Amino acid sequence: MSEALAKKPFFHKYWTILATRTQEDMAYRANYVFGAVFRFLPLVTTIFLWWAIYQSRQQSGSPLSIRGMSFEDMIAYYAYMYIARGFSSIPGTMNDISKDIKDGLLNRYLIRPMDYFWYQVCYRLAHKIVFWNVALFTFPPIFFLMRQFFTHVPSVWELLGFVASLVIAFAIGMIFTFSIGLLAFWFLEISTFLFVIMMIEFFLSGHLIPLNLMPASMQPFLNASPFGYEGYWPCMILMGKVPVDQLPRLLGIGVLWVFVFYGVSRVLWKMGLKRYSAVGG
Amino acid sequence: MSATSTKGRPLPPIIDVQDLSKIYRTQKRLPGIGGAIQGLFNRQFTEVRAVDGVSFSIGEGELVGFLGPNGAGKTTTLKMLAGILYPTTGTVQVMGFTPWERKNEYRRQFALVMGQKNQLWWDLPAQESLYLNKEIYGVPDAEYQEVMDEMTELLQVKKLMGIMVRELSLGERMKFELIASLLHRPRVLFLDEPTIGLDVVAQKNIREFIKDYNRRTKTTILLTSHYMNDIQALCDRVVVINHGKKIFDGRLDDVVEKFSQSKLVTVSFKDGLVPLEKLGSLGEVVGQSGAKAVLRVARDKVKQASNELLNQFDVDDINIEEVPIEEVIEKVFAGTAHE
């Protein structure tokens, strides 16, 4: 944020929330270091799994690429997924929000002249800032070790598209988790439900397997789904699997989804607050 | 009762509550898993009248105590005044605002402090949370500095500013909580159990601070507390509610007169012996030690009883007192006192 913007009261307020939370989060940076290193452990299993799959295809004489993805592509996909999820996954948000609502902690935000949504955005953005501060040191050595898998050198446009897609990934992840957390206005116990939602999101974002490996009949649905922007699309852009001339359309639809989610979250917030204010808190 | 200053001069009300009611609708659930399943299909609701037709108004600068047992509707009323809850019926105007519209303009002018529900950030020194509040409320730098200097001095927490909140004692945290809520110099302050859980010394500190703050800044304060000590030390006027209804609104001293039907007569006897068997006809003996006895005598019989005591016995000293307010309030809450 530029100095000029920070001077305006609205931005200043949220800028301070962001800065303060970043400071608080810094107290836990050791945690972040462990998290940023050990999150790569499952990748080892993934590499062996796909290696075995591609190996057996070679032995049986099947074509070596699966839906246009070579073995190297496949591993690069999972590696890039760590970057994408580093933006789109906002851990703890759903639970924190539902707890604020259930335990009546929301009151302390409602009485102050600020907006709970933007407060949460700043709070989570701070988490991202601290995470990436650490990850900037832990990710490169791991990516260096894996350099043989990164066969595609992205163009400037692809890099720019990738960065834009990460912003969209954060926005969608943030607003989606915020909205789901708001369901606590209506349901007392939502932890099981949250788990189910997270699993679906995990799957539809392409975290588990690249979405283009799913059955052809599901492709139109998966391509239109907002969750692809949380992982699949950023990875594909960086791997050069999205033609540059299609980037504006792809990213444009992503931005559209951000607005749709934002609208839905606003409506949920208004309705929820009405209910909260009616029944207690 | 209309708001009046201690001198009896009417003040324009800053808080005006008319016929305020809040009915909670809660789902009735039969016990056990069968009840839970039944509840899924056939929901039954019970209505709880948390606040029931309460009206009062408070003038600018008043410090009013809000009294009532647990579940009387105190906190529910405060929450409606703070705009956290919508009422079922009735109107509230605070500084001309309807609280539950939650306008920023309104939120910049009041504060609600709830004991133990803190707004301080746990893993940072208190000064960071205070600065955050300064920004949220848009307090100018100079004003912020001034308020901070003054408050930290008064509450003696200047040296604690840089210590992690998690390492502070409950009393110290409460002090910072108060500072955080007063940074923007609210015109109206709602205090919900500000001394709850604190030790006697900390309670006294907070109490004195509140009294002094009200006197100096003329901030209107509405305070709830379980501790009669708080109320007695701070409030000239009290509003008493029970089962959601207002049962008293007036001077604290008048509570005793209204709800207590008796006085306490303490007599000491010259010969050092208490003629217990003969005292029973004058009133109820509630205490006895050495040559002293304490009698509870009906208000209208006090004069007659003292005469009889003086005439019939060799009395060294006689003392007539009101029943302690704590005891009166306790009885009011228990429902044993009558109007």
Interface residues (C-beta under 8 A of the other chain):
Chain A: P9 H12 K13 W15 T16 I17 T20 R21 Q23 E24 A27 G104 L105 N107 R108 L110 I111 R112 P113 M114 K274 S277 A278 V279 G280 G281
Chain B: Y24 R25 T26 K79 A82 G83 I84 L85 Y86 W100 R102 N104 R107 R108 F110 A111 L112 M114 K117 N118 Q119 W121 W122 D123 L124 E128 S129 Y131 L132 N133 E135 I136 Y137 G138
